[in-house]
Amino acid sequence: MKTTVGPDTVDVAKAVDTMLAEHDAPAFLSMAEFIEVLRQRTGTDRSDADLKALVTKKAALLDIVME
């Protein structure tokens, strides 16, 4: 059986940017908590690994350390 996943209906990358910009503290959430909140806000079905890579890249551009 082959499973296909359709495209996200929400711009997940933009949601990550928004979430990172909402907080002043450099390390405001753990990566797991951030991904959980991101899933709640966007409804994305992307894998944890994919989301972690996206968040890590976006956070690094803003000099934010995610643990």
PDB file with SEQRES, HELIX, SHEET and CRYST1 records, atoms N, CA, C and O in Angstrom:
SEQRES   1 A   67  MET LYS THR THR VAL GLY PRO ASP THR VAL ASP VAL ALA          
SEQRES   2 A   67  LYS ALA VAL ASP THR MET LEU ALA GLU HIS ASP ALA PRO          
SEQRES   3 A   67  ALA PHE LEU SER MET ALA GLU PHE ILE GLU VAL LEU ARG          
SEQRES   4 A   67  GLN ARG THR GLY THR ASP ARG SER ASP ALA ASP LEU LYS          
SEQRES   5 A   67  ALA LEU VAL THR LYS LYS ALA ALA LEU LEU ASP ILE VAL          
SEQRES   6 A   67  MET GLU                                                      
HELIX    1 AA1 VAL A   12  ALA A   21  1                                  10    
HELIX    2 AA2 MET A   31  THR A   42  1                                  12    
HELIX    3 AA3 ASP A   48  LEU A   61  1                                  14    
CRYST1    1.000    1.000    1.000  90.00  90.00  90.00 P 1           1          
ATOM      1  N   MET A   1       0.842  -1.177   0.000  1.00  0.00           N  
ATOM      2  CA  MET A   1       0.000   0.000   0.000  1.00  0.00           C  
ATOM      3  C   MET A   1       0.888   1.242   0.000  1.00  0.00           C  
ATOM      4  O   MET A   1       1.850   1.333   0.762  1.00  0.00           O  
ATOM      5  N   LYS A   2       0.558   2.170  -0.844  1.00  0.00           N  
ATOM      6  CA  LYS A   2       1.319   3.417  -0.938  1.00  0.00           C  
ATOM      7  C   LYS A   2       0.514   4.536  -0.285  1.00  0.00           C  
ATOM      8  O   LYS A   2      -0.674   4.706  -0.561  1.00  0.00           O  
ATOM      9  N   THR A   3       1.173   5.290   0.580  1.00  0.00           N  
ATOM     10  CA  THR A   3       0.525   6.400   1.260  1.00  0.00           C  
ATOM     11  C   THR A   3       1.066   7.708   0.705  1.00  0.00           C  
ATOM     12  O   THR A   3       2.277   7.883   0.568  1.00  0.00           O  
ATOM     13  N   THR A   4       0.174   8.611   0.393  1.00  0.00           N  
ATOM     14  CA  THR A   4       0.609   9.923  -0.079  1.00  0.00           C  
ATOM     15  C   THR A   4       0.091  10.986   0.871  1.00  0.00           C  
ATOM     16  O   THR A   4      -0.987  10.858   1.452  1.00  0.00           O  
ATOM     17  N   VAL A   5       0.868  12.014   1.012  1.00  0.00           N  
ATOM     18  CA  VAL A   5       0.491  13.132   1.868  1.00  0.00           C  
ATOM     19  C   VAL A   5       0.394  14.362   0.987  1.00  0.00           C  
ATOM     20  O   VAL A   5       1.319  14.683   0.242  1.00  0.00           O  
ATOM     21  N   GLY A   6      -0.725  15.039   1.078  1.00  0.00           N  
ATOM     22  CA  GLY A   6      -0.926  16.239   0.274  1.00  0.00           C  
ATOM     23  C   GLY A   6      -0.146  17.410   0.827  1.00  0.00           C  
ATOM     24  O   GLY A   6       0.414  17.337   1.921  1.00  0.00           O  
ATOM     25  N   PRO A   7      -0.114  18.476   0.077  1.00  0.00           N  
ATOM     26  CA  PRO A   7       0.615  19.666   0.530  1.00  0.00           C  
ATOM     27  C   PRO A   7      -0.077  20.308   1.733  1.00  0.00           C  
ATOM     28  O   PRO A   7      -1.291  20.192   1.902  1.00  0.00           O  
ATOM     29  N   ASP A   8       0.712  20.981   2.559  1.00  0.00           N  
ATOM     30  CA  ASP A   8       0.157  21.699   3.705  1.00  0.00           C  
ATOM     31  C   ASP A   8      -0.756  22.814   3.210  1.00  0.00           C  
ATOM     32  O   ASP A   8      -0.475  23.455   2.197  1.00  0.00           O  
ATOM     33  N   THR A   9      -1.839  23.037   3.926  1.00  0.00           N  
ATOM     34  CA  THR A   9      -2.736  24.131   3.571  1.00  0.00           C  
ATOM     35  C   THR A   9      -2.281  25.445   4.195  1.00  0.00           C  
ATOM     36  O   THR A   9      -2.754  26.517   3.816  1.00  0.00           O  
ATOM     37  N   VAL A  10      -1.365  25.357   5.152  1.00  0.00           N  
ATOM     38  CA  VAL A  10      -0.815  26.526   5.828  1.00  0.00           C  
ATOM     39  C   VAL A  10       0.680  26.585   5.520  1.00  0.00           C  
ATOM     40  O   VAL A  10       1.334  25.546   5.424  1.00  0.00           O  
ATOM     41  N   ASP A  11       1.217  27.777   5.366  1.00  0.00           N  
ATOM     42  CA  ASP A  11       2.646  27.953   5.123  1.00  0.00           C  
ATOM     43  C   ASP A  11       3.386  27.689   6.440  1.00  0.00           C  
ATOM     44  O   ASP A  11       3.475  28.565   7.300  1.00  0.00           O  
ATOM     45  N   VAL A  12       3.908  26.479   6.582  1.00  0.00           N  
ATOM     46  CA  VAL A  12       4.557  26.067   7.827  1.00  0.00           C  
ATOM     47  C   VAL A  12       5.819  26.884   8.080  1.00  0.00           C  
ATOM     48  O   VAL A  12       6.086  27.260   9.221  1.00  0.00           O  
ATOM     49  N   ALA A  13       6.585  27.159   7.055  1.00  0.00           N  
ATOM     50  CA  ALA A  13       7.810  27.956   7.227  1.00  0.00           C  
ATOM     51  C   ALA A  13       7.479  29.354   7.752  1.00  0.00           C  
ATOM     52  O   ALA A  13       8.180  29.875   8.619  1.00  0.00           O  
ATOM     53  N   LYS A  14       6.431  29.948   7.236  1.00  0.00           N  
ATOM     54  CA  LYS A  14       6.015  31.270   7.713  1.00  0.00           C  
ATOM     55  C   LYS A  14       5.537  31.187   9.165  1.00  0.00           C  
ATOM     56  O   LYS A  14       5.797  32.093   9.957  1.00  0.00           O  
ATOM     57  N   ALA A  15       4.846  30.112   9.509  1.00  0.00           N  
ATOM     58  CA  ALA A  15       4.388  29.921  10.891  1.00  0.00           C  
ATOM     59  C   ALA A  15       5.576  29.802  11.840  1.00  0.00           C  
ATOM     60  O   ALA A  15       5.536  30.329  12.952  1.00  0.00           O  
ATOM     61  N   VAL A  16       6.628  29.116  11.410  1.00  0.00           N  
ATOM     62  CA  VAL A  16       7.839  28.999  12.232  1.00  0.00           C  
ATOM     63  C   VAL A  16       8.456  30.379  12.436  1.00  0.00           C  
ATOM     64  O   VAL A  16       8.823  30.738  13.555  1.00  0.00           O  
ATOM     65  N   ASP A  17       8.570  31.149  11.363  1.00  0.00           N  
ATOM     66  CA  ASP A  17       9.110  32.514  11.481  1.00  0.00           C  
ATOM     67  C   ASP A  17       8.306  33.336  12.472  1.00  0.00           C  
ATOM     68  O   ASP A  17       8.874  34.036  13.310  1.00  0.00           O  
ATOM     69  N   THR A  18       6.987  33.253  12.378  1.00  0.00           N  
ATOM     70  CA  THR A  18       6.107  34.008  13.269  1.00  0.00           C  
ATOM     71  C   THR A  18       6.297  33.582  14.713  1.00  0.00           C  
ATOM     72  O   THR A  18       6.399  34.423  15.607  1.00  0.00           O  
ATOM     73  N   MET A  19       6.346  32.269  14.942  1.00  0.00           N  
ATOM     74  CA  MET A  19       6.510  31.769  16.308  1.00  0.00           C  
ATOM     75  C   MET A  19       7.856  32.177  16.894  1.00  0.00           C  
ATOM     76  O   MET A  19       7.934  32.524  18.073  1.00  0.00           O  
ATOM     77  N   LEU A  20       8.903  32.142  16.100  1.00  0.00           N  
ATOM     78  CA  LEU A  20      10.224  32.537  16.597  1.00  0.00           C  
ATOM     79  C   LEU A  20      10.271  34.026  16.905  1.00  0.00           C  
ATOM     80  O   LEU A  20      10.964  34.443  17.833  1.00  0.00           O  
ATOM     81  N   ALA A  21       9.551  34.825  16.148  1.00  0.00           N  
ATOM     82  CA  ALA A  21       9.539  36.268  16.352  1.00  0.00           C  
ATOM     83  C   ALA A  21       8.657  36.684  17.528  1.00  0.00           C  
ATOM     84  O   ALA A  21       8.795  37.797  18.035  1.00  0.00           O  
ATOM     85  N   GLU A  22       7.757  35.811  17.967  1.00  0.00           N  
ATOM     86  CA  GLU A  22       6.827  36.141  19.046  1.00  0.00           C  
ATOM     87  C   GLU A  22       7.476  36.196  20.413  1.00  0.00           C  
ATOM     88  O   GLU A  22       6.907  36.779  21.336  1.00  0.00           O  
ATOM     89  N   HIS A  23       8.626  35.617  20.567  1.00  0.00           N  
ATOM     90  CA  HIS A  23       9.244  35.503  21.887  1.00  0.00           C  
ATOM     91  C   HIS A  23      10.559  36.274  21.934  1.00  0.00           C  
ATOM     92  O   HIS A  23      11.306  36.318  20.956  1.00  0.00           O  
ATOM     93  N   ASP A  24      10.823  36.871  23.070  1.00  0.00           N  
ATOM     94  CA  ASP A  24      12.056  37.623  23.248  1.00  0.00           C  
ATOM     95  C   ASP A  24      13.194  36.767  23.790  1.00  0.00           C  
ATOM     96  O   ASP A  24      14.363  37.034  23.511  1.00  0.00           O  
ATOM     97  N   ALA A  25      12.858  35.750  24.556  1.00  0.00           N  
ATOM     98  CA  ALA A  25      13.887  34.902  25.160  1.00  0.00           C  
ATOM     99  C   ALA A  25      14.543  34.034  24.088  1.00  0.00           C  
ATOM    100  O   ALA A  25      13.849  33.502  23.222  1.00  0.00           O  
ATOM    101  N   PRO A  26      15.869  33.882  24.130  1.00  0.00           N  
ATOM    102  CA  PRO A  26      16.561  33.096  23.111  1.00  0.00           C  
ATOM    103  C   PRO A  26      16.184  31.611  23.099  1.00  0.00           C  
ATOM    104  O   PRO A  26      16.152  30.989  22.037  1.00  0.00           O  
ATOM    105  N   ALA A  27      15.904  31.055  24.248  1.00  0.00           N  
ATOM    106  CA  ALA A  27      15.539  29.629  24.317  1.00  0.00           C  
ATOM    107  C   ALA A  27      14.236  29.512  25.092  1.00  0.00           C  
ATOM    108  O   ALA A  27      14.238  29.207  26.284  1.00  0.00           O  
ATOM    109  N   PHE A  28      13.132  29.753  24.411  1.00  0.00           N  
ATOM    110  CA  PHE A  28      11.853  29.822  25.107  1.00  0.00           C  
ATOM    111  C   PHE A  28      11.139  28.493  25.205  1.00  0.00           C  
ATOM    112  O   PHE A  28      10.322  28.312  26.108  1.00  0.00           O  
ATOM    113  N   LEU A  29      11.410  27.560  24.317  1.00  0.00           N  
ATOM    114  CA  LEU A  29      10.773  26.256  24.333  1.00  0.00           C  
ATOM    115  C   LEU A  29      11.782  25.181  23.954  1.00  0.00           C  
ATOM    116  O   LEU A  29      12.777  25.453  23.282  1.00  0.00           O  
ATOM    117  N   SER A  30      11.515  23.978  24.388  1.00  0.00           N  
ATOM    118  CA  SER A  30      12.322  22.882  23.861  1.00  0.00           C  
ATOM    119  C   SER A  30      11.855  22.624  22.433  1.00  0.00           C  
ATOM    120  O   SER A  30      10.778  23.071  22.041  1.00  0.00           O  
ATOM    121  N   MET A  31      12.643  21.920  21.674  1.00  0.00           N  
ATOM    122  CA  MET A  31      12.282  21.610  20.297  1.00  0.00           C  
ATOM    123  C   MET A  31      10.969  20.818  20.262  1.00  0.00           C  
ATOM    124  O   MET A  31      10.107  21.080  19.423  1.00  0.00           O  
ATOM    125  N   ALA A  32      10.820  19.862  21.162  1.00  0.00           N  
ATOM    126  CA  ALA A  32       9.600  19.047  21.196  1.00  0.00           C  
ATOM    127  C   ALA A  32       8.372  19.911  21.465  1.00  0.00           C  
ATOM    128  O   ALA A  32       7.335  19.733  20.826  1.00  0.00           O  
ATOM    129  N   GLU A  33       8.487  20.847  22.410  1.00  0.00           N  
ATOM    130  CA  GLU A  33       7.366  21.745  22.710  1.00  0.00           C  
ATOM    131  C   GLU A  33       7.070  22.657  21.520  1.00  0.00           C  
ATOM    132  O   GLU A  33       5.910  22.900  21.188  1.00  0.00           O  
ATOM    133  N   PHE A  34       8.111  23.152  20.893  1.00  0.00           N  
ATOM    134  CA  PHE A  34       7.932  24.036  19.736  1.00  0.00           C  
ATOM    135  C   PHE A  34       7.187  23.299  18.624  1.00  0.00           C  
ATOM    136  O   PHE A  34       6.252  23.841  18.036  1.00  0.00           O  
ATOM    137  N   ILE A  35       7.600  22.068  18.337  1.00  0.00           N  
ATOM    138  CA  ILE A  35       6.958  21.272  17.284  1.00  0.00           C  
ATOM    139  C   ILE A  35       5.514  20.963  17.642  1.00  0.00           C  
ATOM    140  O   ILE A  35       4.642  20.982  16.774  1.00  0.00           O  
ATOM    141  N   GLU A  36       5.255  20.681  18.903  1.00  0.00           N  
ATOM    142  CA  GLU A  36       3.882  20.417  19.348  1.00  0.00           C  
ATOM    143  C   GLU A  36       2.987  21.638  19.113  1.00  0.00           C  
ATOM    144  O   GLU A  36       1.879  21.503  18.593  1.00  0.00           O  
ATOM    145  N   VAL A  37       3.459  22.814  19.489  1.00  0.00           N  
ATOM    146  CA  VAL A  37       2.696  24.046  19.281  1.00  0.00           C  
ATOM    147  C   VAL A  37       2.544  24.328  17.792  1.00  0.00           C  
ATOM    148  O   VAL A  37       1.479  24.753  17.345  1.00  0.00           O  
ATOM    149  N   LEU A  38       3.600  24.095  17.026  1.00  0.00           N  
ATOM    150  CA  LEU A  38       3.552  24.293  15.575  1.00  0.00           C  
ATOM    151  C   LEU A  38       2.489  23.392  14.940  1.00  0.00           C  
ATOM    152  O   LEU A  38       1.728  23.841  14.082  1.00  0.00           O  
ATOM    153  N   ARG A  39       2.434  22.146  15.353  1.00  0.00           N  
ATOM    154  CA  ARG A  39       1.408  21.217  14.838  1.00  0.00           C  
ATOM    155  C   ARG A  39       0.002  21.696  15.200  1.00  0.00           C  
ATOM    156  O   ARG A  39      -0.914  21.613  14.382  1.00  0.00           O  
ATOM    157  N   GLN A  40      -0.167  22.193  16.413  1.00  0.00           N  
ATOM    158  CA  GLN A  40      -1.478  22.697  16.836  1.00  0.00           C  
ATOM    159  C   GLN A  40      -1.898  23.895  15.989  1.00  0.00           C  
ATOM    160  O   GLN A  40      -3.062  24.007  15.606  1.00  0.00           O  
ATOM    161  N   ARG A  41      -0.977  24.769  15.701  1.00  0.00           N  
ATOM    162  CA  ARG A  41      -1.297  25.986  14.943  1.00  0.00           C  
ATOM    163  C   ARG A  41      -1.520  25.728  13.455  1.00  0.00           C  
ATOM    164  O   ARG A  41      -2.358  26.374  12.827  1.00  0.00           O  
ATOM    165  N   THR A  42      -0.765  24.779  12.891  1.00  0.00           N  
ATOM    166  CA  THR A  42      -0.805  24.601  11.441  1.00  0.00           C  
ATOM    167  C   THR A  42      -1.536  23.343  10.986  1.00  0.00           C  
ATOM    168  O   THR A  42      -2.028  23.289   9.858  1.00  0.00           O  
ATOM    169  N   GLY A  43      -1.613  22.347  11.837  1.00  0.00           N  
ATOM    170  CA  GLY A  43      -2.227  21.082  11.434  1.00  0.00           C  
ATOM    171  C   GLY A  43      -1.365  20.285  10.475  1.00  0.00           C  
ATOM    172  O   GLY A  43      -1.873  19.396   9.791  1.00  0.00           O  
ATOM    173  N   THR A  44      -0.076  20.578  10.408  1.00  0.00           N  
ATOM    174  CA  THR A  44       0.813  19.910   9.468  1.00  0.00           C  
ATOM    175  C   THR A  44       0.996  18.430   9.804  1.00  0.00           C  
ATOM    176  O   THR A  44       0.948  18.029  10.967  1.00  0.00           O  
ATOM    177  N   ASP A  45       1.204  17.637   8.764  1.00  0.00           N  
ATOM    178  CA  ASP A  45       1.480  16.210   8.915  1.00  0.00           C  
ATOM    179  C   ASP A  45       2.943  15.896   8.641  1.00  0.00           C  
ATOM    180  O   ASP A  45       3.314  14.728   8.526  1.00  0.00           O  
ATOM    181  N   ARG A  46       3.769  16.917   8.538  1.00  0.00           N  
ATOM    182  CA  ARG A  46       5.195  16.696   8.284  1.00  0.00           C  
ATOM    183  C   ARG A  46       5.801  15.897   9.427  1.00  0.00           C  
ATOM    184  O   ARG A  46       5.316  15.952  10.558  1.00  0.00           O  
ATOM    185  N   SER A  47       6.847  15.165   9.135  1.00  0.00           N  
ATOM    186  CA  SER A  47       7.518  14.359  10.148  1.00  0.00           C  
ATOM    187  C   SER A  47       8.227  15.253  11.163  1.00  0.00           C  
ATOM    188  O   SER A  47       8.543  16.410  10.884  1.00  0.00           O  
ATOM    189  N   ASP A  48       8.468  14.691  12.342  1.00  0.00           N  
ATOM    190  CA  ASP A  48       9.201  15.431  13.366  1.00  0.00           C  
ATOM    191  C   ASP A  48      10.584  15.825  12.858  1.00  0.00           C  
ATOM    192  O   ASP A  48      11.052  16.932  13.125  1.00  0.00           O  
ATOM    193  N   ALA A  49      11.235  14.928  12.133  1.00  0.00           N  
ATOM    194  CA  ALA A  49      12.578  15.211  11.617  1.00  0.00           C  
ATOM    195  C   ALA A  49      12.555  16.381  10.636  1.00  0.00           C  
ATOM    196  O   ALA A  49      13.440  17.236  10.663  1.00  0.00           O  
ATOM    197  N   ASP A  50      11.549  16.418   9.775  1.00  0.00           N  
ATOM    198  CA  ASP A  50      11.425  17.507   8.808  1.00  0.00           C  
ATOM    199  C   ASP A  50      11.180  18.832   9.527  1.00  0.00           C  
ATOM    200  O   ASP A  50      11.797  19.845   9.200  1.00  0.00           O  
ATOM    201  N   LEU A  51      10.282  18.819  10.501  1.00  0.00           N  
ATOM    202  CA  LEU A  51       9.988  20.040  11.243  1.00  0.00           C  
ATOM    203  C   LEU A  51      11.187  20.491  12.067  1.00  0.00           C  
ATOM    204  O   LEU A  51      11.464  21.686  12.166  1.00  0.00           O  
ATOM    205  N   LYS A  52      11.899  19.534  12.660  1.00  0.00           N  
ATOM    206  CA  LYS A  52      13.081  19.883  13.455  1.00  0.00           C  
ATOM    207  C   LYS A  52      14.130  20.561  12.572  1.00  0.00           C  
ATOM    208  O   LYS A  52      14.739  21.552  12.976  1.00  0.00           O  
ATOM    209  N   ALA A  53      14.337  20.026  11.372  1.00  0.00           N  
ATOM    210  CA  ALA A  53      15.308  20.624  10.451  1.00  0.00           C  
ATOM    211  C   ALA A  53      14.891  22.040  10.060  1.00  0.00           C  
ATOM    212  O   ALA A  53      15.723  22.947  10.012  1.00  0.00           O  
ATOM    213  N   LEU A  54      13.611  22.225   9.783  1.00  0.00           N  
ATOM    214  CA  LEU A  54      13.103  23.547   9.406  1.00  0.00           C  
ATOM    215  C   LEU A  54      13.273  24.541  10.555  1.00  0.00           C  
ATOM    216  O   LEU A  54      13.759  25.653  10.350  1.00  0.00           O  
ATOM    217  N   VAL A  55      12.877  24.145  11.749  1.00  0.00           N  
ATOM    218  CA  VAL A  55      12.973  25.034  12.916  1.00  0.00           C  
ATOM    219  C   VAL A  55      14.428  25.350  13.227  1.00  0.00           C  
ATOM    220  O   VAL A  55      14.764  26.497  13.523  1.00  0.00           O  
ATOM    221  N   THR A  56      15.284  24.354  13.165  1.00  0.00           N  
ATOM    222  CA  THR A  56      16.703  24.561  13.452  1.00  0.00           C  
ATOM    223  C   THR A  56      17.305  25.572  12.481  1.00  0.00           C  
ATOM    224  O   THR A  56      18.046  26.466  12.890  1.00  0.00           O  
ATOM    225  N   LYS A  57      16.989  25.429  11.206  1.00  0.00           N  
ATOM    226  CA  LYS A  57      17.511  26.346  10.190  1.00  0.00           C  
ATOM    227  C   LYS A  57      16.997  27.769  10.416  1.00  0.00           C  
ATOM    228  O   LYS A  57      17.773  28.725  10.382  1.00  0.00           O  
ATOM    229  N   LYS A  58      15.699  27.906  10.646  1.00  0.00           N  
ATOM    230  CA  LYS A  58      15.106  29.238  10.848  1.00  0.00           C  
ATOM    231  C   LYS A  58      15.640  29.881  12.134  1.00  0.00           C  
ATOM    232  O   LYS A  58      15.935  31.076  12.153  1.00  0.00           O  
ATOM    233  N   ALA A  59      15.763  29.100  13.194  1.00  0.00           N  
ATOM    234  CA  ALA A  59      16.259  29.625  14.470  1.00  0.00           C  
ATOM    235  C   ALA A  59      17.714  30.069  14.342  1.00  0.00           C  
ATOM    236  O   ALA A  59      18.104  31.095  14.899  1.00  0.00           O  
ATOM    237  N   ALA A  60      18.507  29.307  13.616  1.00  0.00           N  
ATOM    238  CA  ALA A  60      19.924  29.653  13.441  1.00  0.00           C  
ATOM    239  C   ALA A  60      20.076  30.991  12.729  1.00  0.00           C  
ATOM    240  O   ALA A  60      20.977  31.767  13.048  1.00  0.00           O  
ATOM    241  N   LEU A  61      19.204  31.264  11.772  1.00  0.00           N  
ATOM    242  CA  LEU A  61      19.262  32.546  11.065  1.00  0.00           C  
ATOM    243  C   LEU A  61      18.988  33.718  12.000  1.00  0.00           C  
ATOM    244  O   LEU A  61      19.443  34.836  11.758  1.00  0.00           O  
ATOM    245  N   LEU A  62      18.232  33.450  13.080  1.00  0.00           N  
ATOM    246  CA  LEU A  62      17.890  34.504  14.044  1.00  0.00           C  
ATOM    247  C   LEU A  62      18.756  34.446  15.300  1.00  0.00           C  
ATOM    248  O   LEU A  62      18.505  35.165  16.268  1.00  0.00           O  
ATOM    249  N   ASP A  63      19.785  33.580  15.280  1.00  0.00           N  
ATOM    250  CA  ASP A  63      20.664  33.381  16.444  1.00  0.00           C  
ATOM    251  C   ASP A  63      19.899  32.923  17.674  1.00  0.00           C  
ATOM    252  O   ASP A  63      20.205  33.348  18.788  1.00  0.00           O  
ATOM    253  N   ILE A  64      18.910  32.064  17.486  1.00  0.00           N  
ATOM    254  CA  ILE A  64      18.147  31.487  18.589  1.00  0.00           C  
ATOM    255  C   ILE A  64      18.567  30.037  18.748  1.00  0.00           C  
ATOM    256  O   ILE A  64      18.631  29.287  17.774  1.00  0.00           O  
ATOM    257  N   VAL A  65      18.851  29.650  19.982  1.00  0.00           N  
ATOM    258  CA  VAL A  65      19.275  28.279  20.272  1.00  0.00           C  
ATOM    259  C   VAL A  65      18.062  27.475  20.706  1.00  0.00           C  
ATOM    260  O   VAL A  65      17.394  27.811  21.683  1.00  0.00           O  
ATOM    261  N   MET A  66      17.789  26.414  19.971  1.00  0.00           N  
ATOM    262  CA  MET A  66      16.687  25.500  20.322  1.00  0.00           C  
ATOM    263  C   MET A  66      17.283  24.240  20.892  1.00  0.00           C  
ATOM    264  O   MET A  66      18.220  23.679  20.324  1.00  0.00           O  
ATOM    265  N   GLU A  67      16.745  23.784  22.023  1.00  0.00           N  
ATOM    266  CA  GLU A  67      17.272  22.570  22.653  1.00  0.00           C  
ATOM    267  C   GLU A  67      16.277  21.453  22.567  1.00  0.00           C  
ATOM    268  O   GLU A  67      16.545  20.350  23.044  1.00  0.00           O  
TER     269      GLU A  67                                                      
END                                                                             
